[in-house]
């Protein structure tokens, strides 16, 4: 059948199911299947957000890299915000690995959380959304808001009941920001002393600080200072 494409062009396409089409002449067009098309979009989005940040990444560039019609992005995700949220979403297994840390005895939290989080950056399947999220979040206020909302609605809400009653949000937020900084130095900036060391050595160095954030008594300055509302 004939379908309209930008200004004066037509393409002959073969329909695949109710929604998807594939170009029988081998030109750029929709991919033959909802799952593969969505995965191609997410892969391209993560790459574009990582290389260009949230502001610099465009739906047109993402669509071109994915080899799909830009309208398909809007069909699946609505707009750039929706695509960003989908692109930075971690696999449920990864989130469960983080939350499982707090089922262990509390004196093990520092080492387990450090190892669990930094291991996500070592695995290509989970590193891609992490890279895209962190680079975008630190280059755009809107993306940072999305990132903080994601952290709050997943890790923080799941871990809060297990943490000490004294300011659990502050404890976990500081711990996660410390771990994010280490991951950035190791995987994004490739800082030689950190990037060159085996993961277990980095965990051994960082874990005591994470343990302190999570379980030690808060400094007196914090307990005596009213929290901002």
C-alpha positions as CSV (number, residue, x, y, z in Angstrom):
1,X,0.0,0.0,0.0
2,X,1.0,3.6,-0.4
3,X,1.7,5.8,2.7
4,X,2.6,9.4,2.8
5,X,6.0,10.6,4.1
6,X,7.5,14.0,4.2
7,X,7.0,16.2,1.2
8,X,6.5,14.5,-2.0
9,X,7.8,11.1,-1.1
10,X,5.9,7.8,-0.9
11,X,7.1,4.5,0.2
12,X,5.7,1.0,-0.5
13,X,5.4,-0.9,2.7
14,X,4.1,-4.2,3.8
15,X,1.8,-4.2,6.8
16,X,2.8,-6.3,9.8
17,X,-0.1,-6.8,12.1
18,X,-2.4,-4.0,13.1
19,X,0.2,-1.3,13.9
20,X,3.6,-2.1,12.5
21,X,5.0,-1.8,9.0
22,X,8.3,-2.7,7.3
23,X,9.7,-1.1,4.2
24,X,9.8,-3.7,1.5
25,X,12.3,-1.6,-0.5
26,X,14.8,-1.6,2.4
27,X,14.5,2.1,3.3
28,X,14.2,3.5,6.8
29,X,10.8,2.8,8.3
30,X,9.0,1.1,11.1
31,X,10.5,-2.1,12.3
32,X,8.6,-5.4,12.1
33,X,7.3,-5.8,15.5
34,X,6.3,-3.7,18.6
35,X,8.9,-5.2,20.9
36,X,11.9,-4.8,18.6
37,X,10.8,-1.3,17.6
38,X,10.4,-0.1,21.2
39,X,13.8,-1.6,22.2
40,X,15.4,0.1,19.2
41,X,13.9,3.4,20.3
42,X,15.1,2.9,23.9
43,X,18.6,1.9,22.8
44,X,18.9,5.0,20.6
45,X,17.4,7.3,23.2
46,X,19.9,6.1,25.9
47,X,22.7,6.6,23.5
48,X,21.5,10.1,22.5
49,X,20.8,11.1,26.1
50,X,24.3,9.9,27.1
51,X,26.1,11.7,24.3
52,X,24.1,14.9,24.2
53,X,22.3,15.2,27.5
54,X,18.5,15.7,27.9
55,X,18.4,19.1,26.3
56,X,20.6,18.2,23.3
57,X,18.9,14.9,22.4
58,X,16.1,15.3,19.9
59,X,13.3,13.0,19.0
60,X,14.3,13.4,15.3
61,X,17.9,12.2,16.0
62,X,16.6,9.4,18.2
63,X,14.2,8.2,15.5
64,X,16.9,8.4,12.8
65,X,19.3,6.3,14.9
66,X,16.6,3.8,15.7
67,X,15.6,3.6,12.0
68,X,11.9,4.4,12.7
69,X,9.4,7.1,11.9
70,X,9.4,9.9,14.6
71,X,5.6,9.4,14.9
72,X,6.3,6.0,16.4
73,X,8.1,7.6,19.4
74,X,5.0,9.7,20.1
75,X,2.8,6.7,19.7
76,X,4.7,4.7,22.3
77,X,5.9,7.4,24.7
78,X,3.9,10.6,24.0
79,X,6.7,13.1,24.2
80,X,10.4,13.6,25.1
81,X,9.6,13.5,28.8
82,X,7.8,10.2,28.5
83,X,10.7,8.7,26.4
84,X,13.2,9.9,29.0
85,X,11.3,8.3,31.8
86,X,11.1,5.0,29.9
87,X,14.8,5.2,28.8
88,X,16.0,5.6,32.4
89,X,13.8,3.0,33.9
90,X,15.9,0.2,35.4
91,X,14.9,-3.5,34.9
92,X,12.8,-4.6,37.8
93,X,15.4,-7.2,38.7
94,X,18.0,-4.5,39.2
95,X,15.7,-2.5,41.5
96,X,14.9,-5.7,43.5
97,X,18.7,-6.4,43.9
98,X,19.1,-2.9,45.5
99,X,16.1,-3.3,47.8
100,X,17.1,-6.8,48.8
101,X,20.2,-5.3,50.5
102,X,17.9,-4.0,53.3
103,X,16.7,-7.5,54.1
104,X,20.2,-8.4,55.3
105,X,21.5,-7.6,58.8
106,X,22.0,-3.8,59.0
107,X,25.8,-4.1,59.6
108,X,26.1,-5.6,56.1
109,X,24.2,-2.8,54.3
110,X,27.2,-0.7,53.4
111,X,29.1,-3.4,51.6
112,X,26.0,-5.0,50.0
113,X,24.6,-1.7,48.7
114,X,28.0,-0.5,47.4
115,X,28.5,-3.8,45.6
116,X,25.0,-4.1,44.3
117,X,24.9,-0.5,42.9
118,X,28.3,-0.4,41.4
119,X,27.8,-3.9,39.8
120,X,24.9,-2.4,37.9
121,X,27.4,-0.2,36.1
122,X,29.6,-3.2,35.2
123,X,26.7,-5.0,33.5
124,X,25.9,-3.6,29.9
125,X,22.2,-4.4,30.3
126,X,21.8,-2.1,33.3
127,X,24.7,0.4,32.6
128,X,23.0,1.9,29.5
129,X,20.0,3.4,31.4
130,X,22.2,4.5,34.2
131,X,24.6,6.3,31.9
132,X,21.8,8.1,30.1
133,X,20.0,9.0,33.3
134,X,23.1,10.4,35.1
135,X,24.5,12.4,32.2
136,X,21.1,13.9,31.4
137,X,20.3,14.6,35.0
138,X,23.5,16.6,35.6
139,X,23.0,18.6,32.4
140,X,19.4,19.7,32.7
141,X,17.3,20.7,35.7
142,X,14.2,19.1,34.3
143,X,16.0,15.8,33.8
144,X,17.3,16.1,37.4
145,X,13.8,16.4,38.7
146,X,12.8,13.3,36.7
147,X,15.8,11.5,38.1
148,X,15.1,12.4,41.7
149,X,11.4,11.4,41.3
150,X,12.5,8.1,40.0
151,X,14.9,7.5,42.9
152,X,12.3,8.5,45.4
153,X,9.5,6.3,44.0
154,X,11.7,3.2,43.7
155,X,14.7,2.8,45.9
156,X,13.8,5.3,48.7
157,X,10.2,4.3,49.3
158,X,11.2,0.6,49.3
159,X,14.2,1.1,51.7
160,X,12.7,3.7,54.1
161,X,10.9,1.2,56.4
162,X,14.2,-0.6,57.1
163,X,16.3,2.4,57.8
164,X,16.8,4.1,61.2
165,X,14.0,6.4,62.2
166,X,16.4,9.4,62.3
167,X,16.0,11.0,58.9
168,X,16.1,7.9,56.6
169,X,15.6,10.0,53.5
170,X,18.7,12.0,54.2
171,X,20.7,8.9,54.9
172,X,19.8,7.0,51.7
173,X,20.0,10.1,49.6
174,X,23.6,10.9,50.7
175,X,24.6,7.2,50.3
176,X,23.2,7.1,46.7
177,X,24.8,10.3,45.7
178,X,28.2,9.1,47.0
179,X,27.8,5.9,45.0
180,X,26.7,7.8,41.9
181,X,29.8,10.0,42.1
182,X,32.0,6.9,42.4
183,X,30.3,5.3,39.4
184,X,30.7,8.5,37.3
185,X,34.4,8.7,38.1
186,X,34.9,5.0,37.2
187,X,32.7,4.7,34.1
188,X,32.1,8.2,32.7
189,X,35.2,10.2,33.5
190,X,37.4,7.1,33.5
191,X,39.5,8.5,36.4
192,X,42.6,6.3,36.3
193,X,43.0,5.4,40.0
194,X,39.3,4.4,40.3
195,X,38.7,3.0,36.8
196,X,41.8,0.8,36.9
197,X,41.1,-0.9,40.2
198,X,39.0,-4.2,40.4
199,X,35.5,-3.7,41.6
200,X,36.1,-5.5,44.9
201,X,38.8,-3.1,45.9
202,X,36.6,-0.1,45.2
203,X,33.8,-1.7,47.2
204,X,36.2,-2.3,50.1
205,X,37.2,1.4,50.1
206,X,33.8,2.9,49.7
207,X,31.6,0.6,51.7
208,X,32.6,1.9,55.2
209,X,31.4,5.4,54.3
210,X,28.1,4.1,52.9
211,X,27.7,2.0,56.1
212,X,28.2,5.1,58.2
213,X,25.6,7.1,56.3
214,X,23.0,4.4,56.6
215,X,23.3,3.3,60.2
216,X,25.6,5.5,62.4
217,X,24.0,8.1,64.7
218,X,23.6,11.4,63.0
219,X,26.0,14.2,63.9
220,X,24.6,16.5,66.6
221,X,24.5,19.4,64.1
222,X,21.9,17.5,62.1
223,X,19.8,16.4,65.0
224,X,19.6,19.9,66.4
225,X,18.9,21.6,63.1
226,X,15.3,21.9,61.9
227,X,14.8,20.3,58.5
228,X,13.6,22.5,55.6
229,X,10.0,22.1,54.7
